[in-house]
Amino acid sequence: MEQKRLNLENMGREIIALKQEMERMKEFIKEDLEFAIKTELAWQRHDRGEFTRIDSEEFLKEIKKW
């Protein structure tokens, strides 16, 4: 009987640890999904020709404004 109780206690701790890990993973999955959606939308805009082109000098000028 004592052995079964120890096993149940161990299982309970493992379940709690797994639940905590799943909660952490859920946030990473959410961030990954948001990134994937933004990337896909950007590719669609690119494919429609909605991006602009500038040469490297203009690009550096723009960065300095930030």
Biopython code that builds the backbone (N, CA, C, O; Angstrom):
import numpy as np
from Bio.PDB.StructureBuilder import StructureBuilder

atoms = [
    (1, "MET", "N", (0.822, -1.201, 0.000)),
    (1, "MET", "CA", (0.000, 0.000, 0.000)),
    (1, "MET", "C", (0.867, 1.268, 0.000)),
    (1, "MET", "O", (0.582, 2.234, -0.708)),
    (2, "GLU", "N", (1.924, 1.238, 0.805)),
    (2, "GLU", "CA", (2.838, 2.384, 0.872)),
    (2, "GLU", "C", (3.493, 2.638, -0.484)),
    (2, "GLU", "O", (3.667, 3.786, -0.892)),
    (3, "GLN", "N", (3.854, 1.553, -1.180)),
    (3, "GLN", "CA", (4.486, 1.671, -2.500)),
    (3, "GLN", "C", (3.533, 2.348, -3.490)),
    (3, "GLN", "O", (3.950, 3.207, -4.267)),
    (4, "LYS", "N", (2.264, 1.961, -3.459)),
    (4, "LYS", "CA", (1.282, 2.573, -4.360)),
    (4, "LYS", "C", (1.144, 4.062, -4.066)),
    (4, "LYS", "O", (1.022, 4.873, -4.984)),
    (5, "ARG", "N", (1.165, 4.419, -2.788)),
    (5, "ARG", "CA", (1.043, 5.822, -2.405)),
    (5, "ARG", "C", (2.234, 6.623, -2.922)),
    (5, "ARG", "O", (2.065, 7.730, -3.433)),
    (6, "LEU", "N", (3.431, 6.069, -2.791)),
    (6, "LEU", "CA", (4.621, 6.750, -3.301)),
    (6, "LEU", "C", (4.541, 6.911, -4.811)),
    (6, "LEU", "O", (4.893, 7.963, -5.346)),
    (7, "ASN", "N", (4.083, 5.883, -5.493)),
    (7, "ASN", "CA", (3.954, 5.976, -6.944)),
    (7, "ASN", "C", (2.944, 7.047, -7.336)),
    (7, "ASN", "O", (3.175, 7.806, -8.277)),
    (8, "LEU", "N", (1.826, 7.110, -6.617)),
    (8, "LEU", "CA", (0.823, 8.134, -6.908)),
    (8, "LEU", "C", (1.369, 9.533, -6.630)),
    (8, "LEU", "O", (1.100, 10.469, -7.383)),
    (9, "GLU", "N", (2.126, 9.672, -5.561)),
    (9, "GLU", "CA", (2.728, 10.975, -5.257)),
    (9, "GLU", "C", (3.721, 11.369, -6.344)),
    (9, "GLU", "O", (3.752, 12.521, -6.777)),
    (10, "ASN", "N", (4.529, 10.411, -6.780)),
    (10, "ASN", "CA", (5.476, 10.686, -7.865)),
    (10, "ASN", "C", (4.741, 11.064, -9.141)),
    (10, "ASN", "O", (5.127, 12.003, -9.837)),
    (11, "MET", "N", (3.677, 10.326, -9.442)),
    (11, "MET", "CA", (2.897, 10.631, -10.641)),
    (11, "MET", "C", (2.288, 12.025, -10.543)),
    (11, "MET", "O", (2.256, 12.766, -11.526)),
    (12, "GLY", "N", (1.805, 12.379, -9.350)),
    (12, "GLY", "CA", (1.229, 13.705, -9.159)),
    (12, "GLY", "C", (2.248, 14.800, -9.397)),
    (12, "GLY", "O", (1.947, 15.804, -10.041)),
    (13, "ARG", "N", (3.453, 14.614, -8.880)),
    (13, "ARG", "CA", (4.519, 15.604, -9.103)),
    (13, "ARG", "C", (4.875, 15.697, -10.583)),
    (13, "ARG", "O", (5.100, 16.787, -11.110)),
    (14, "GLU", "N", (4.922, 14.547, -11.246)),
    (14, "GLU", "CA", (5.240, 14.541, -12.678)),
    (14, "GLU", "C", (4.160, 15.262, -13.478)),
    (14, "GLU", "O", (4.462, 16.013, -14.405)),
    (15, "ILE", "N", (2.917, 15.030, -13.118)),
    (15, "ILE", "CA", (1.812, 15.691, -13.821)),
    (15, "ILE", "C", (1.888, 17.200, -13.626)),
    (15, "ILE", "O", (1.693, 17.959, -14.576)),
    (16, "ILE", "N", (2.168, 17.637, -12.412)),
    (16, "ILE", "CA", (2.294, 19.077, -12.142)),
    (16, "ILE", "C", (3.457, 19.666, -12.940)),
    (16, "ILE", "O", (3.330, 20.749, -13.511)),
    (17, "ALA", "N", (4.584, 18.962, -12.982)),
    (17, "ALA", "CA", (5.748, 19.443, -13.738)),
    (17, "ALA", "C", (5.420, 19.522, -15.226)),
    (17, "ALA", "O", (5.794, 20.484, -15.897)),
    (18, "LEU", "N", (4.722, 18.509, -15.743)),
    (18, "LEU", "CA", (4.339, 18.523, -17.158)),
    (18, "LEU", "C", (3.383, 19.673, -17.461)),
    (18, "LEU", "O", (3.501, 20.329, -18.495)),
    (19, "LYS", "N", (2.444, 19.912, -16.563)),
    (19, "LYS", "CA", (1.500, 21.013, -16.758)),
    (19, "LYS", "C", (2.237, 22.354, -16.808)),
    (19, "LYS", "O", (1.938, 23.200, -17.650)),
    (20, "GLN", "N", (3.192, 22.540, -15.910)),
    (20, "GLN", "CA", (3.967, 23.782, -15.902)),
    (20, "GLN", "C", (4.766, 23.938, -17.191)),
    (20, "GLN", "O", (4.837, 25.031, -17.754)),
    (21, "GLU", "N", (5.363, 22.853, -17.655)),
    (21, "GLU", "CA", (6.128, 22.898, -18.904)),
    (21, "GLU", "C", (5.217, 23.220, -20.087)),
    (21, "GLU", "O", (5.600, 23.981, -20.975)),
    (22, "MET", "N", (4.030, 22.653, -20.105)),
    (22, "MET", "CA", (3.081, 22.932, -21.189)),
    (22, "MET", "C", (2.668, 24.403, -21.192)),
    (22, "MET", "O", (2.491, 24.993, -22.258)),
    (23, "GLU", "N", (2.514, 24.991, -20.020)),
    (23, "GLU", "CA", (2.171, 26.411, -19.946)),
    (23, "GLU", "C", (3.283, 27.265, -20.548)),
    (23, "GLU", "O", (3.012, 28.227, -21.267)),
    (24, "ARG", "N", (4.528, 26.917, -20.255)),
    (24, "ARG", "CA", (5.656, 27.662, -20.839)),
    (24, "ARG", "C", (5.696, 27.465, -22.354)),
    (24, "ARG", "O", (5.941, 28.412, -23.101)),
    (25, "MET", "N", (5.459, 26.254, -22.795)),
    (25, "MET", "CA", (5.493, 25.968, -24.230)),
    (25, "MET", "C", (4.368, 26.688, -24.958)),
    (25, "MET", "O", (4.538, 27.100, -26.106)),
    (26, "LYS", "N", (3.223, 26.843, -24.304)),
    (26, "LYS", "CA", (2.084, 27.500, -24.934)),
    (26, "LYS", "C", (2.446, 28.922, -25.357)),
    (26, "LYS", "O", (2.042, 29.373, -26.429)),
    (27, "GLU", "N", (3.202, 29.625, -24.523)),
    (27, "GLU", "CA", (3.608, 30.992, -24.855)),
    (27, "GLU", "C", (4.553, 31.004, -26.056)),
    (27, "GLU", "O", (4.432, 31.861, -26.931)),
    (28, "PHE", "N", (5.496, 30.053, -26.103)),
    (28, "PHE", "CA", (6.402, 29.972, -27.247)),
    (28, "PHE", "C", (5.638, 29.658, -28.527)),
    (28, "PHE", "O", (5.914, 30.233, -29.580)),
    (29, "ILE", "N", (4.681, 28.750, -28.432)),
    (29, "ILE", "CA", (3.890, 28.380, -29.606)),
    (29, "ILE", "C", (3.093, 29.579, -30.089)),
    (29, "ILE", "O", (2.983, 29.806, -31.294)),
    (30, "LYS", "N", (2.536, 30.348, -29.162)),
    (30, "LYS", "CA", (1.780, 31.542, -29.530)),
    (30, "LYS", "C", (2.680, 32.534, -30.268)),
    (30, "LYS", "O", (2.289, 33.077, -31.301)),
    (31, "GLU", "N", (3.874, 32.769, -29.744)),
    (31, "GLU", "CA", (4.814, 33.690, -30.389)),
    (31, "GLU", "C", (5.225, 33.176, -31.764)),
    (31, "GLU", "O", (5.315, 33.953, -32.715)),
    (32, "ASP", "N", (5.474, 31.876, -31.876)),
    (32, "ASP", "CA", (5.855, 31.296, -33.163)),
    (32, "ASP", "C", (4.736, 31.448, -34.186)),
    (32, "ASP", "O", (4.994, 31.761, -35.348)),
    (33, "LEU", "N", (3.506, 31.229, -33.761)),
    (33, "LEU", "CA", (2.371, 31.360, -34.667)),
    (33, "LEU", "C", (2.207, 32.804, -35.129)),
    (33, "LEU", "O", (1.950, 33.051, -36.307)),
    (34, "GLU", "N", (2.351, 33.754, -34.217)),
    (34, "GLU", "CA", (2.261, 35.168, -34.593)),
    (34, "GLU", "C", (3.344, 35.525, -35.606)),
    (34, "GLU", "O", (3.080, 36.239, -36.574)),
    (35, "PHE", "N", (4.563, 35.032, -35.387)),
    (35, "PHE", "CA", (5.658, 35.298, -36.318)),
    (35, "PHE", "C", (5.359, 34.686, -37.684)),
    (35, "PHE", "O", (5.587, 35.323, -38.712)),
    (36, "ALA", "N", (4.853, 33.461, -37.699)),
    (36, "ALA", "CA", (4.542, 32.788, -38.964)),
    (36, "ALA", "C", (3.468, 33.548, -39.733)),
    (36, "ALA", "O", (3.560, 33.683, -40.953)),
    (37, "ILE", "N", (2.457, 34.042, -39.037)),
    (37, "ILE", "CA", (1.389, 34.796, -39.699)),
    (37, "ILE", "C", (1.937, 36.090, -40.285)),
    (37, "ILE", "O", (1.644, 36.419, -41.435)),
    (38, "LYS", "N", (2.730, 36.828, -39.507)),
    (38, "LYS", "CA", (3.312, 38.082, -40.009)),
    (38, "LYS", "C", (4.222, 37.831, -41.205)),
    (38, "LYS", "O", (4.227, 38.605, -42.162)),
    (39, "THR", "N", (4.987, 36.751, -41.147)),
    (39, "THR", "CA", (5.885, 36.416, -42.254)),
    (39, "THR", "C", (5.089, 36.095, -43.508)),
    (39, "THR", "O", (5.425, 36.565, -44.595)),
    (40, "GLU", "N", (4.040, 35.301, -43.366)),
    (40, "GLU", "CA", (3.210, 34.941, -44.521)),
    (40, "GLU", "C", (2.559, 36.179, -45.129)),
    (40, "GLU", "O", (2.524, 36.324, -46.351)),
    (41, "LEU", "N", (2.050, 37.063, -44.295)),
    (41, "LEU", "CA", (1.434, 38.287, -44.810)),
    (41, "LEU", "C", (2.456, 39.161, -45.531)),
    (41, "LEU", "O", (2.141, 39.772, -46.552)),
    (42, "ALA", "N", (3.670, 39.222, -45.010)),
    (42, "ALA", "CA", (4.725, 40.001, -45.670)),
    (42, "ALA", "C", (5.065, 39.401, -47.025)),
    (42, "ALA", "O", (5.251, 40.139, -47.992)),
    (43, "TRP", "N", (5.151, 38.063, -47.116)),
    (43, "TRP", "CA", (5.433, 37.428, -48.407)),
    (43, "TRP", "C", (4.312, 37.704, -49.403)),
    (43, "TRP", "O", (4.573, 37.913, -50.588)),
    (44, "GLN", "N", (3.080, 37.706, -48.935)),
    (44, "GLN", "CA", (1.961, 37.997, -49.830)),
    (44, "GLN", "C", (2.051, 39.422, -50.356)),
    (44, "GLN", "O", (1.808, 39.664, -51.538)),
    (45, "ARG", "N", (2.404, 40.381, -49.475)),
    (45, "ARG", "CA", (2.586, 41.767, -49.930)),
    (45, "ARG", "C", (3.731, 41.857, -50.930)),
    (45, "ARG", "O", (3.636, 42.575, -51.925)),
    (46, "HIS", "N", (4.802, 41.135, -50.670)),
    (46, "HIS", "CA", (5.950, 41.110, -51.576)),
    (46, "HIS", "C", (5.534, 40.562, -52.938)),
    (46, "HIS", "O", (5.880, 41.133, -53.972)),
    (47, "ASP", "N", (4.800, 39.466, -52.938)),
    (47, "ASP", "CA", (4.365, 38.854, -54.197)),
    (47, "ASP", "C", (3.440, 39.766, -54.990)),
    (47, "ASP", "O", (3.396, 39.689, -56.218)),
    (48, "ARG", "N", (2.697, 40.633, -54.296)),
    (48, "ARG", "CA", (1.823, 41.582, -54.993)),
    (48, "ARG", "C", (2.589, 42.822, -55.452)),
    (48, "ARG", "O", (2.012, 43.701, -56.093)),
    (49, "GLY", "N", (3.865, 42.901, -55.133)),
    (49, "GLY", "CA", (4.684, 44.036, -55.548)),
    (49, "GLY", "C", (4.512, 45.268, -54.681)),
    (49, "GLY", "O", (4.760, 46.382, -55.142)),
    (50, "GLU", "N", (4.101, 45.099, -53.458)),
    (50, "GLU", "CA", (3.839, 46.234, -52.581)),
    (50, "GLU", "C", (5.071, 46.718, -51.824)),
    (50, "GLU", "O", (4.975, 47.671, -51.052)),
    (51, "PHE", "N", (6.210, 46.094, -52.023)),
    (51, "PHE", "CA", (7.437, 46.529, -51.363)),
    (51, "PHE", "C", (8.123, 47.581, -52.224)),
    (51, "PHE", "O", (7.940, 47.612, -53.441)),
    (52, "THR", "N", (8.912, 48.441, -51.590)),
    (52, "THR", "CA", (9.678, 49.433, -52.336)),
    (52, "THR", "C", (11.150, 49.047, -52.315)),
    (52, "THR", "O", (11.596, 48.295, -51.449)),
    (53, "ARG", "N", (11.885, 49.565, -53.268)),
    (53, "ARG", "CA", (13.321, 49.298, -53.335)),
    (53, "ARG", "C", (14.069, 50.610, -53.177)),
    (53, "ARG", "O", (13.670, 51.644, -53.710)),
    (54, "ILE", "N", (15.173, 50.542, -52.424)),
    (54, "ILE", "CA", (16.070, 51.685, -52.320)),
    (54, "ILE", "C", (17.495, 51.155, -52.348)),
    (54, "ILE", "O", (17.760, 50.009, -51.986)),
    (55, "ASP", "N", (18.405, 52.018, -52.790)),
    (55, "ASP", "CA", (19.801, 51.572, -52.825)),
    (55, "ASP", "C", (20.399, 51.650, -51.416)),
    (55, "ASP", "O", (19.775, 52.167, -50.490)),
    (56, "SER", "N", (21.599, 51.135, -51.279)),
    (56, "SER", "CA", (22.218, 51.025, -49.956)),
    (56, "SER", "C", (22.451, 52.390, -49.310)),
    (56, "SER", "O", (22.311, 52.529, -48.095)),
    (57, "GLU", "N", (22.802, 53.388, -50.101)),
    (57, "GLU", "CA", (23.037, 54.719, -49.531)),
    (57, "GLU", "C", (21.755, 55.299, -48.941)),
    (57, "GLU", "O", (21.765, 55.855, -47.843)),
    (58, "GLU", "N", (20.664, 55.166, -49.669)),
    (58, "GLU", "CA", (19.377, 55.655, -49.165)),
    (58, "GLU", "C", (18.959, 54.886, -47.914)),
    (58, "GLU", "O", (18.414, 55.458, -46.971)),
    (59, "PHE", "N", (19.222, 53.590, -47.924)),
    (59, "PHE", "CA", (18.899, 52.755, -46.771)),
    (59, "PHE", "C", (19.644, 53.237, -45.531)),
    (59, "PHE", "O", (19.054, 53.358, -44.458)),
    (60, "LEU", "N", (20.933, 53.512, -45.676)),
    (60, "LEU", "CA", (21.726, 53.994, -44.542)),
    (60, "LEU", "C", (21.232, 55.354, -44.054)),
    (60, "LEU", "O", (21.236, 55.623, -42.853)),
    (61, "LYS", "N", (20.809, 56.206, -44.979)),
    (61, "LYS", "CA", (20.247, 57.498, -44.583)),
    (61, "LYS", "C", (18.968, 57.300, -43.768)),
    (61, "LYS", "O", (18.751, 57.977, -42.763)),
    (62, "GLU", "N", (18.138, 56.376, -44.206)),
    (62, "GLU", "CA", (16.895, 56.088, -43.486)),
    (62, "GLU", "C", (17.175, 55.563, -42.081)),
    (62, "GLU", "O", (16.507, 55.956, -41.125)),
    (63, "ILE", "N", (18.146, 54.688, -41.956)),
    (63, "ILE", "CA", (18.479, 54.118, -40.647)),
    (63, "ILE", "C", (18.937, 55.209, -39.683)),
    (63, "ILE", "O", (18.597, 55.182, -38.501)),
    (64, "LYS", "N", (19.703, 56.158, -40.186)),
    (64, "LYS", "CA", (20.197, 57.236, -39.324)),
    (64, "LYS", "C", (19.057, 58.095, -38.778)),
    (64, "LYS", "O", (19.194, 58.712, -37.722)),
    (65, "LYS", "N", (17.942, 58.135, -39.488)),
    (65, "LYS", "CA", (16.787, 58.900, -39.024)),
    (65, "LYS", "C", (16.128, 58.245, -37.814)),
    (65, "LYS", "O", (15.470, 58.921, -37.023)),
    (66, "TRP", "N", (16.300, 56.951, -37.668)),
    (66, "TRP", "CA", (15.670, 56.223, -36.560)),
    (66, "TRP", "C", (16.361, 56.587, -35.289)),
    (66, "TRP", "O", (15.995, 56.090, -34.224)),
]
sb = StructureBuilder()
sb.init_structure("model")
sb.init_model(0)
sb.init_chain("A")
sb.init_seg("    ")
for serial, (resi, resn, name, xyz) in enumerate(atoms, 1):
    if name == "N":
        sb.init_residue(resn, " ", resi, " ")
    sb.init_atom(name, np.array(xyz, "f"), 0.0, 1.0, " ", f" {name:<3s}", serial, name[0])
structure = sb.get_structure()
